[in-house]
Amino acid sequence: MTQTAHLTVEGMSCEGCAKRLREALEGVDGVSAVAVVLDGGQVTIAYDPTVTTVAGLREAVEETGFDAVP
Amino acid sequence: MTQTAHLTVEGMSCEGCAKRLREALEGVDGVSAVAVVLDGGQVTIAYDPTVTTVAGLREAVEETGFDAVP
């Protein structure tokens, strides 16, 4: 089963930022797909809710130094 | 006692990248000062070697998604 989470992430200002965030989220167990729109900081994540949670996804965002807006 | 480490970090492409890397290193216990030069990826870190190590500094770099070149 796959669910989709939408996060707004602050702090991305170049394609390198977006790439690093995407790779960090792709590295989370249970995540199957990540789309990052640099402009506006919109991040869409497909994940298996039996493996990870939105809280876990937010944690991965914060670990890279970006802020996941509530 | 303070020692100084020089690392070369790949993957920074904007001032936001440099800021996030600097903040990550400043958050490491034992680190007293960090200077990041975006162009060329030169990072200079003042740290207390009784609290952290160059390996610990490299780990903090990698956690942000950047690469610390050997």
Backbone of each chain as nested JSON, in Angstrom:
{
  "chains": [
    {"id": "A", "residues": [
      {"number": 1, "name": "MET", "atoms": {"N": [0.845, -1.193, 0.0], "CA": [0.0, 0.0, 0.0], "C": [0.881, 1.245, 0.0]}},
      {"number": 2, "name": "THR", "atoms": {"N": [0.495, 2.201, -0.788], "CA": [1.285, 3.428, -0.857], "C": [0.418, 4.637, -0.526]}},
      {"number": 3, "name": "GLN", "atoms": {"N": [0.961, 5.493, 0.312], "CA": [0.283, 6.76, 0.584], "C": [1.14, 7.894, 0.039]}},
      {"number": 4, "name": "THR", "atoms": {"N": [0.515, 9.054, -0.072], "CA": [1.234, 10.209, -0.59], "C": [1.224, 11.323, 0.446]}},
      {"number": 5, "name": "ALA", "atoms": {"N": [2.393, 11.867, 0.723], "CA": [2.508, 12.999, 1.647], "C": [2.933, 14.23, 0.856]}},
      {"number": 6, "name": "HIS", "atoms": {"N": [2.383, 15.372, 1.264], "CA": [2.782, 16.648, 0.667], "C": [3.395, 17.504, 1.766]}},
      {"number": 7, "name": "LEU", "atoms": {"N": [4.627, 17.902, 1.579], "CA": [5.282, 18.765, 2.556], "C": [5.688, 20.068, 1.879]}},
      {"number": 8, "name": "THR", "atoms": {"N": [5.691, 21.136, 2.654], "CA": [6.267, 22.399, 2.187], "C": [7.587, 22.582, 2.918]}},
      {"number": 9, "name": "VAL", "atoms": {"N": [8.638, 22.755, 2.145], "CA": [9.977, 22.806, 2.719], "C": [10.608, 24.164, 2.435]}},
      {"number": 10, "name": "GLU", "atoms": {"N": [11.089, 24.79, 3.493], "CA": [11.748, 26.097, 3.335], "C": [13.255, 25.938, 3.285]}},
      {"number": 11, "name": "GLY", "atoms": {"N": [13.899, 26.8, 2.542], "CA": [15.352, 26.852, 2.562], "C": [16.023, 26.402, 1.277]}},
      {"number": 12, "name": "MET", "atoms": {"N": [15.236, 25.863, 0.323], "CA": [15.857, 25.454, -0.944], "C": [16.012, 26.662, -1.841]}},
      {"number": 13, "name": "SER", "atoms": {"N": [17.231, 26.868, -2.341], "CA": [17.414, 28.038, -3.197], "C": [18.136, 27.738, -4.504]}},
      {"number": 14, "name": "CYS", "atoms": {"N": [18.474, 26.48, -4.747], "CA": [19.059, 26.134, -6.051], "C": [18.731, 24.681, -6.365]}},
      {"number": 15, "name": "GLU", "atoms": {"N": [19.044, 24.261, -7.589], "CA": [18.764, 22.879, -7.985], "C": [19.577, 21.885, -7.152]}},
      {"number": 16, "name": "GLY", "atoms": {"N": [20.732, 22.335, -6.673], "CA": [21.535, 21.467, -5.802], "C": [20.806, 21.186, -4.495]}},
      {"number": 17, "name": "CYS", "atoms": {"N": [20.188, 22.212, -3.944], "CA": [19.375, 22.055, -2.723], "C": [18.271, 21.027, -2.973]}},
      {"number": 18, "name": "ALA", "atoms": {"N": [17.554, 21.199, -4.08], "CA": [16.421, 20.325, -4.39], "C": [16.885, 18.881, -4.568]}},
      {"number": 19, "name": "LYS", "atoms": {"N": [18.025, 18.722, -5.22], "CA": [18.575, 17.381, -5.459], "C": [18.944, 16.702, -4.142]}},
      {"number": 20, "name": "ARG", "atoms": {"N": [19.571, 17.461, -3.246], "CA": [19.987, 16.864, -1.974], "C": [18.791, 16.481, -1.125]}},
      {"number": 21, "name": "LEU", "atoms": {"N": [17.778, 17.311, -1.142], "CA": [16.575, 16.984, -0.383], "C": [15.916, 15.729, -0.966]}},
      {"number": 22, "name": "ARG", "atoms": {"N": [15.82, 15.681, -2.286], "CA": [15.189, 14.527, -2.937], "C": [15.946, 13.24, -2.584]}},
      {"number": 23, "name": "GLU", "atoms": {"N": [17.265, 13.304, -2.667], "CA": [18.066, 12.114, -2.373], "C": [17.927, 11.679, -0.919]}},
      {"number": 24, "name": "ALA", "atoms": {"N": [17.825, 12.652, -0.018], "CA": [17.667, 12.313, 1.404], "C": [16.351, 11.57, 1.62]}},
      {"number": 25, "name": "LEU", "atoms": {"N": [15.297, 12.053, 0.981], "CA": [13.986, 11.414, 1.159], "C": [13.944, 10.056, 0.462]}},
      {"number": 26, "name": "GLU", "atoms": {"N": [14.585, 9.963, -0.686], "CA": [14.629, 8.679, -1.394], "C": [15.373, 7.622, -0.568]}},
      {"number": 27, "name": "GLY", "atoms": {"N": [16.233, 8.083, 0.331], "CA": [16.997, 7.155, 1.156], "C": [16.243, 6.653, 2.378]}},
      {"number": 28, "name": "VAL", "atoms": {"N": [15.04, 7.165, 2.603], "CA": [14.248, 6.723, 3.754], "C": [13.576, 5.39, 3.416]}},
      {"number": 29, "name": "ASP", "atoms": {"N": [13.706, 4.423, 4.287], "CA": [13.049, 3.127, 4.081], "C": [11.557, 3.333, 3.902]}},
      {"number": 30, "name": "GLY", "atoms": {"N": [10.999, 2.728, 2.886], "CA": [9.555, 2.804, 2.658], "C": [9.161, 3.855, 1.637]}},
      {"number": 31, "name": "VAL", "atoms": {"N": [10.112, 4.713, 1.253], "CA": [9.803, 5.753, 0.265], "C": [10.038, 5.2, -1.134]}},
      {"number": 32, "name": "SER", "atoms": {"N": [9.022, 5.342, -1.989], "CA": [9.143, 4.793, -3.342], "C": [9.308, 5.872, -4.411]}},
      {"number": 33, "name": "ALA", "atoms": {"N": [8.9, 7.099, -4.12], "CA": [9.048, 8.16, -5.12], "C": [9.021, 9.52, -4.443]}},
      {"number": 34, "name": "VAL", "atoms": {"N": [9.799, 10.443, -4.989], "CA": [9.875, 11.798, -4.441], "C": [9.886, 12.795, -5.597]}},
      {"number": 35, "name": "ALA", "atoms": {"N": [9.044, 13.811, -5.487], "CA": [9.068, 14.907, -6.462], "C": [9.26, 16.208, -5.702]}},
      {"number": 36, "name": "VAL", "atoms": {"N": [10.22, 16.999, -6.139], "CA": [10.511, 18.268, -5.471], "C": [10.336, 19.403, -6.469]}},
      {"number": 37, "name": "VAL", "atoms": {"N": [9.528, 20.381, -6.094], "CA": [9.408, 21.603, -6.896], "C": [10.119, 22.705, -6.128]}},
      {"number": 38, "name": "LEU", "atoms": {"N": [11.249, 23.108, -6.662], "CA": [12.096, 24.093, -5.982], "C": [11.318, 25.378, -5.68]}},
      {"number": 39, "name": "ASP", "atoms": {"N": [10.641, 25.895, -6.687], "CA": [9.889, 27.142, -6.512], "C": [8.669, 26.879, -5.635]}},
      {"number": 40, "name": "GLY", "atoms": {"N": [8.668, 27.433, -4.443], "CA": [7.563, 27.209, -3.516], "C": [7.829, 26.097, -2.522]}},
      {"number": 41, "name": "GLY", "atoms": {"N": [8.856, 25.289, -2.787], "CA": [9.246, 24.257, -1.828], "C": [8.246, 23.137, -1.661]}},
      {"number": 42, "name": "GLN", "atoms": {"N": [7.533, 22.798, -2.717], "CA": [6.544, 21.73, -2.624], "C": [7.201, 20.373, -2.852]}},
      {"number": 43, "name": "VAL", "atoms": {"N": [6.97, 19.476, -1.899], "CA": [7.573, 18.143, -1.978], "C": [6.467, 17.102, -1.863]}},
      {"number": 44, "name": "THR", "atoms": {"N": [6.441, 16.183, -2.796], "CA": [5.457, 15.108, -2.791], "C": [6.196, 13.78, -2.653]}},
      {"number": 45, "name": "ILE", "atoms": {"N": [5.734, 12.977, -1.713], "CA": [6.45, 11.741, -1.383], "C": [5.474, 10.581, -1.376]}},
      {"number": 46, "name": "ALA", "atoms": {"N": [5.8, 9.546, -2.147], "CA": [5.025, 8.308, -2.098], "C": [5.736, 7.36, -1.14]}},
      {"number": 47, "name": "TYR", "atoms": {"N": [4.981, 6.839, -0.159], "CA": [5.626, 6.017, 0.86], "C": [4.68, 4.929, 1.36]}},
      {"number": 48, "name": "ASP", "atoms": {"N": [5.292, 3.931, 1.944], "CA": [4.554, 2.818, 2.531], "C": [4.341, 3.141, 4.015]}},
      {"number": 49, "name": "PRO", "atoms": {"N": [3.099, 3.383, 4.426], "CA": [2.845, 3.799, 5.816], "C": [3.077, 2.689, 6.84]}},
      {"number": 50, "name": "THR", "atoms": {"N": [3.313, 1.463, 6.372], "CA": [3.663, 0.406, 7.326], "C": [5.163, 0.432, 7.622]}},
      {"number": 51, "name": "VAL", "atoms": {"N": [5.897, 1.236, 6.867], "CA": [7.359, 1.281, 7.034], "C": [7.82, 2.617, 7.623]}},
      {"number": 52, "name": "THR", "atoms": {"N": [7.233, 3.705, 7.147], "CA": [7.605, 5.006, 7.702], "C": [6.359, 5.866, 7.878]}},
      {"number": 53, "name": "THR", "atoms": {"N": [6.551, 7.021, 8.458], "CA": [5.43, 7.925, 8.76], "C": [5.765, 9.323, 8.259]}},
      {"number": 54, "name": "VAL", "atoms": {"N": [4.76, 10.187, 8.274], "CA": [5.023, 11.576, 7.89], "C": [6.048, 12.187, 8.856]}},
      {"number": 55, "name": "ALA", "atoms": {"N": [5.975, 11.807, 10.12], "CA": [6.959, 12.31, 11.094], "C": [8.372, 11.876, 10.691]}},
      {"number": 56, "name": "GLY", "atoms": {"N": [8.499, 10.643, 10.23], "CA": [9.802, 10.148, 9.782], "C": [10.299, 10.904, 8.555]}},
      {"number": 57, "name": "LEU", "atoms": {"N": [9.375, 11.229, 7.664], "CA": [9.741, 11.994, 6.468], "C": [10.196, 13.4, 6.857]}},
      {"number": 58, "name": "ARG", "atoms": {"N": [9.477, 14.006, 7.794], "CA": [9.858, 15.349, 8.262], "C": [11.237, 15.33, 8.909]}},
      {"number": 59, "name": "GLU", "atoms": {"N": [11.486, 14.269, 9.636], "CA": [12.787, 14.145, 10.306], "C": [13.914, 14.095, 9.27]}},
      {"number": 60, "name": "ALA", "atoms": {"N": [13.682, 13.349, 8.195], "CA": [14.69, 13.262, 7.132], "C": [14.914, 14.632, 6.501]}},
      {"number": 61, "name": "VAL", "atoms": {"N": [13.859, 15.411, 6.354], "CA": [13.986, 16.767, 5.809], "C": [14.846, 17.62, 6.741]}},
      {"number": 62, "name": "GLU", "atoms": {"N": [14.535, 17.576, 8.029], "CA": [15.246, 18.405, 9.008], "C": [16.725, 18.013, 9.1]}},
      {"number": 63, "name": "GLU", "atoms": {"N": [17.005, 16.72, 8.943], "CA": [18.403, 16.266, 9.026], "C": [19.269, 16.869, 7.933]}},
      {"number": 64, "name": "THR", "atoms": {"N": [18.669, 17.198, 6.804], "CA": [19.45, 17.805, 5.732], "C": [19.623, 19.302, 5.965]}},
      {"number": 65, "name": "GLY", "atoms": {"N": [18.96, 19.849, 6.993], "CA": [19.126, 21.26, 7.308], "C": [18.023, 22.143, 6.765]}},
      {"number": 66, "name": "PHE", "atoms": {"N": [17.036, 21.539, 6.104], "CA": [15.884, 22.307, 5.619], "C": [14.807, 22.297, 6.671]}},
      {"number": 67, "name": "ASP", "atoms": {"N": [13.817, 23.177, 6.513], "CA": [12.701, 23.214, 7.451], "C": [11.433, 22.734, 6.777]}},
      {"number": 68, "name": "ALA", "atoms": {"N": [10.792, 21.739, 7.393], "CA": [9.485, 21.287, 6.926], "C": [8.436, 22.139, 7.639]}},
      {"number": 69, "name": "VAL", "atoms": {"N": [7.738, 22.953, 6.879], "CA": [6.734, 23.846, 7.458], "C": [5.536, 23.012, 7.916]}},
      {"number": 70, "name": "PRO", "atoms": {"N": [5.002, 23.316, 9.087], "CA": [3.841, 22.561, 9.577], "C": [2.699, 22.576, 8.558]}}
    ]},
    {"id": "B", "residues": [
      {"number": 1, "name": "MET", "atoms": {"N": [41.954, 23.576, 24.276], "CA": [42.815, 23.474, 23.094], "C": [41.958, 23.411, 21.837]}},
      {"number": 2, "name": "THR", "atoms": {"N": [42.375, 24.123, 20.83], "CA": [41.614, 24.136, 19.583], "C": [42.501, 23.703, 18.425]}},
      {"number": 3, "name": "GLN", "atoms": {"N": [41.965, 22.831, 17.598], "CA": [42.655, 22.468, 16.366], "C": [41.846, 22.964, 15.18]}},
      {"number": 4, "name": "THR", "atoms": {"N": [42.49, 22.991, 14.037], "CA": [41.805, 23.456, 12.834], "C": [41.818, 22.358, 11.787]}},
      {"number": 5, "name": "ALA", "atoms": {"N": [40.66, 22.085, 11.232], "CA": [40.552, 21.102, 10.152], "C": [40.177, 21.814, 8.867]}},
      {"number": 6, "name": "HIS", "atoms": {"N": [40.737, 21.341, 7.765], "CA": [40.385, 21.863, 6.438], "C": [39.763, 20.729, 5.643]}},
      {"number": 7, "name": "LEU", "atoms": {"N": [38.55, 20.922, 5.198], "CA": [37.892, 19.909, 4.38], "C": [37.529, 20.525, 3.031]}},
      {"number": 8, "name": "THR", "atoms": {"N": [37.527, 19.682, 2.015], "CA": [36.989, 20.088, 0.72], "C": [35.66, 19.376, 0.549]}},
      {"number": 9, "name": "VAL", "atoms": {"N": [34.629, 20.163, 0.306], "CA": [33.276, 19.613, 0.252], "C": [32.68, 19.837, -1.133]}},
      {"number": 10, "name": "GLU", "atoms": {"N": [32.197, 18.757, -1.72], "CA": [31.573, 18.848, -3.042], "C": [30.058, 18.954, -2.917]}},
      {"number": 11, "name": "GLY", "atoms": {"N": [29.463, 19.651, -3.83], "CA": [28.008, 19.667, -3.925], "C": [27.356, 20.985, -3.561]}},
      {"number": 12, "name": "MET", "atoms": {"N": [28.144, 21.943, -3.066], "CA": [27.546, 23.248, -2.749], "C": [27.442, 24.066, -4.022]}},
      {"number": 13, "name": "SER", "atoms": {"N": [26.243, 24.595, -4.277], "CA": [26.109, 25.381, -5.495], "C": [25.421, 26.721, -5.297]}},
      {"number": 14, "name": "CYS", "atoms": {"N": [25.057, 27.031, -4.052], "CA": [24.497, 28.375, -3.805], "C": [24.803, 28.77, -2.362]}},
      {"number": 15, "name": "GLU", "atoms": {"N": [24.495, 30.02, -2.027], "CA": [24.76, 30.488, -0.668], "C": [23.914, 29.732, 0.354]}},
      {"number": 16, "name": "GLY", "atoms": {"N": [22.746, 29.259, -0.083], "CA": [21.905, 28.464, 0.821], "C": [22.597, 27.166, 1.193]}},
      {"number": 17, "name": "CYS", "atoms": {"N": [23.239, 26.532, 0.207], "CA": [24.005, 25.301, 0.461], "C": [25.096, 25.59, 1.503]}},
      {"number": 18, "name": "ALA", "atoms": {"N": [25.847, 26.66, 1.283], "CA": [26.967, 27.008, 2.164], "C": [26.465, 27.271, 3.582]}},
      {"number": 19, "name": "LYS", "atoms": {"N": [25.34, 27.967, 3.678], "CA": [24.772, 28.296, 4.985], "C": [24.351, 27.028, 5.722]}},
      {"number": 20, "name": "ARG", "atoms": {"N": [23.707, 26.117, 5.015], "CA": [23.247, 24.887, 5.667], "C": [24.419, 24.034, 6.145]}},
      {"number": 21, "name": "LEU", "atoms": {"N": [25.457, 23.966, 5.314], "CA": [26.639, 23.206, 5.728], "C": [27.281, 23.851, 6.953]}},
      {"number": 22, "name": "ARG", "atoms": {"N": [27.402, 25.166, 6.926], "CA": [28.025, 25.861, 8.062], "C": [27.232, 25.603, 9.34]}},
      {"number": 23, "name": "GLU", "atoms": {"N": [25.925, 25.723, 9.249], "CA": [25.091, 25.532, 10.433], "C": [25.181, 24.09, 10.959]}},
      {"number": 24, "name": "ALA", "atoms": {"N": [25.272, 23.133, 10.044], "CA": [25.382, 21.734, 10.473], "C": [26.675, 21.523, 11.252]}},
      {"number": 25, "name": "LEU", "atoms": {"N": [27.761, 22.12, 10.753], "CA": [29.05, 21.947, 11.435], "C": [29.084, 22.719, 12.749]}},
      {"number": 26, "name": "GLU", "atoms": {"N": [28.467, 23.89, 12.765], "CA": [28.421, 24.67, 14.005], "C": [27.638, 23.928, 15.088]}},
      {"number": 27, "name": "GLY", "atoms": {"N": [26.757, 23.018, 14.658], "CA": [25.959, 22.258, 15.608], "C": [26.664, 21.052, 16.201]}},
      {"number": 28, "name": "VAL", "atoms": {"N": [27.876, 20.765, 15.733], "CA": [28.631, 19.625, 16.265], "C": [29.278, 20.035, 17.588]}},
      {"number": 29, "name": "ASP", "atoms": {"N": [29.103, 19.219, 18.6], "CA": [29.739, 19.491, 19.89], "C": [31.245, 19.622, 19.713]}},
      {"number": 30, "name": "GLY", "atoms": {"N": [31.823, 20.662, 20.281], "CA": [33.263, 20.848, 20.223], "C": [33.708, 21.796, 19.123]}},
      {"number": 31, "name": "VAL", "atoms": {"N": [32.786, 22.145, 18.218], "CA": [33.135, 23.06, 17.125], "C": [32.928, 24.498, 17.597]}},
      {"number": 32, "name": "SER", "atoms": {"N": [33.964, 25.319, 17.423], "CA": [33.872, 26.704, 17.895], "C": [33.749, 27.704, 16.761]}},
      {"number": 33, "name": "ALA", "atoms": {"N": [34.176, 27.343, 15.553], "CA": [34.076, 28.285, 14.433], "C": [34.111, 27.523, 13.117]}},
      {"number": 34, "name": "VAL", "atoms": {"N": [33.373, 28.029, 12.147], "CA": [33.313, 27.403, 10.824], "C": [33.353, 28.493, 9.767]}},
      {"number": 35, "name": "ALA", "atoms": {"N": [34.209, 28.309, 8.775], "CA": [34.228, 29.22, 7.627], "C": [34.05, 28.392, 6.369]}},
      {"number": 36, "name": "VAL", "atoms": {"N": [33.123, 28.798, 5.521], "CA": [32.843, 28.068, 4.287], "C": [33.06, 28.989, 3.102]}},
      {"number": 37, "name": "VAL", "atoms": {"N": [33.896, 28.533, 2.163], "CA": [34.058, 29.257, 0.906], "C": [33.355, 28.446, -0.164]}},
      {"number": 38, "name": "LEU", "atoms": {"N": [32.252, 28.989, -0.648], "CA": [31.417, 28.266, -1.603], "C": [32.212, 27.862, -2.842]}},
      {"number": 39, "name": "ASP", "atoms": {"N": [32.931, 28.822, -3.414], "CA": [33.693, 28.563, -4.631], "C": [34.896, 27.674, -4.281]}},
      {"number": 40, "name": "GLY", "atoms": {"N": [34.876, 26.453, -4.755], "CA": [35.954, 25.52, -4.453], "C": [35.638, 24.601, -3.287]}},
      {"number": 41, "name": "GLY", "atoms": {"N": [34.606, 24.94, -2.522], "CA": [34.149, 24.055, -1.454], "C": [35.117, 23.928, -0.291]}},
      {"number": 42, "name": "GLN", "atoms": {"N": [35.857, 24.993, 0.0], "CA": [36.825, 24.934, 1.094], "C": [36.142, 25.252, 2.426]}},
      {"number": 43, "name": "VAL", "atoms": {"N": [36.319, 24.354, 3.376], "CA": [35.694, 24.523, 4.681], "C": [36.771, 24.449, 5.76]}},
      {"number": 44, "name": "THR", "atoms": {"N": [36.805, 25.437, 6.614], "CA": [37.767, 25.476, 7.717], "C": [36.992, 25.425, 9.023]}},
      {"number": 45, "name": "ILE", "atoms": {"N": [37.4, 24.526, 9.894], "CA": [36.657, 24.285, 11.131], "C": [37.607, 24.324, 12.319]}},
      {"number": 46, "name": "ALA", "atoms": {"N": [37.284, 25.156, 13.302], "CA": [38.026, 25.171, 14.566], "C": [37.268, 24.275, 15.541]}},
      {"number": 47, "name": "TYR", "atoms": {"N": [37.986, 23.318, 16.124], "CA": [37.302, 22.358, 17.001], "C": [38.202, 21.904, 18.138]}},
      {"number": 48, "name": "ASP", "atoms": {"N": [37.562, 21.389, 19.152], "CA": [38.271, 20.852, 20.312], "C": [38.45, 19.35, 20.102]}},
      {"number": 49, "name": "PRO", "atoms": {"N": [39.692, 18.897, 19.905], "CA": [39.924, 17.484, 19.568], "C": [39.632, 16.53, 20.727]}},
      {"number": 50, "name": "THR", "atoms": {"N": [39.389, 17.077, 21.91], "CA": [38.995, 16.19, 23.008], "C": [37.488, 15.928, 22.979]}},
      {"number": 51, "name": "VAL", "atoms": {"N": [36.779, 16.65, 22.129], "CA": [35.318, 16.519, 22.061], "C": [34.868, 15.866, 20.754]}},
      {"number": 52, "name": "THR", "atoms": {"N": [35.5, 16.266, 19.639], "CA": [35.131, 15.647, 18.366], "C": [36.396, 15.39, 17.554]}},
      {"number": 53, "name": "THR", "atoms": {"N": [36.221, 14.742, 16.413], "CA": [37.35, 14.362, 15.57], "C": [37.056, 14.783, 14.133]}},
      {"number": 54, "name": "VAL", "atoms": {"N": [38.073, 14.699, 13.287], "CA": [37.853, 15.002, 11.871], "C": [36.824, 14.031, 11.301]}},
      {"number": 55, "name": "ALA", "atoms": {"N": [36.85, 12.787, 11.756], "CA": [35.853, 11.808, 11.292], "C": [34.445, 12.259, 11.668]}},
      {"number": 56, "name": "GLY", "atoms": {"N": [34.3, 12.81, 12.86], "CA": [32.995, 13.313, 13.295], "C": [32.547, 14.506, 12.467]}},
      {"number": 57, "name": "LEU", "atoms": {"N": [33.501, 15.351, 12.102], "CA": [33.183, 16.509, 11.266], "C": [32.744, 16.053, 9.88]}},
      {"number": 58, "name": "ARG", "atoms": {"N": [33.458, 15.064, 9.342], "CA": [33.098, 14.526, 8.02], "C": [31.703, 13.913, 8.042]}},
      {"number": 59, "name": "GLU", "atoms": {"N": [31.41, 13.248, 9.137], "CA": [30.096, 12.62, 9.277], "C": [28.99, 13.692, 9.237]}},
      {"number": 60, "name": "ALA", "atoms": {"N": [29.232, 14.794, 9.922], "CA": [28.245, 15.887, 9.927], "C": [28.061, 16.441, 8.518]}},
      {"number": 61, "name": "VAL", "atoms": {"N": [29.153, 16.518, 7.761], "CA": [29.064, 16.982, 6.372], "C": [28.193, 16.021, 5.556]}},
      {"number": 62, "name": "GLU", "atoms": {"N": [28.474, 14.736, 5.693], "CA": [27.757, 13.727, 4.896], "C": [26.274, 13.692, 5.262]}},
      {"number": 63, "name": "GLU", "atoms": {"N": [25.964, 13.923, 6.528], "CA": [24.559, 13.901, 6.96], "C": [23.73, 14.983, 6.281]}},
      {"number": 64, "name": "THR", "atoms": {"N": [24.377, 16.061, 5.891], "CA": [23.635, 17.122, 5.205], "C": [23.484, 16.82, 3.718]}},
      {"number": 65, "name": "GLY", "atoms": {"N": [24.134, 15.736, 3.254], "CA": [23.991, 15.34, 1.857], "C": [25.121, 15.814, 0.967]}},
      {"number": 66, "name": "PHE", "atoms": {"N": [26.112, 16.481, 1.558], "CA": [27.281, 16.895, 0.785], "C": [28.358, 15.817, 0.886]}},
      {"number": 67, "name": "ASP", "atoms": {"N": [29.355, 15.906, 0.0], "CA": [30.444, 14.94, 0.05], "C": [31.727, 15.603, 0.524]}},
      {"number": 68, "name": "ALA", "atoms": {"N": [32.321, 15.018, 1.566], "CA": [33.63, 15.486, 2.023], "C": [34.683, 14.702, 1.253]}},
      {"number": 69, "name": "VAL", "atoms": {"N": [35.422, 15.401, 0.409], "CA": [36.426, 14.758, -0.433], "C": [37.598, 14.321, 0.449]}},
      {"number": 70, "name": "PRO", "atoms": {"N": [38.111, 13.127, 0.227], "CA": [39.236, 12.64, 1.047], "C": [40.426, 13.608, 1.002]}}
    ]}
  ]
}
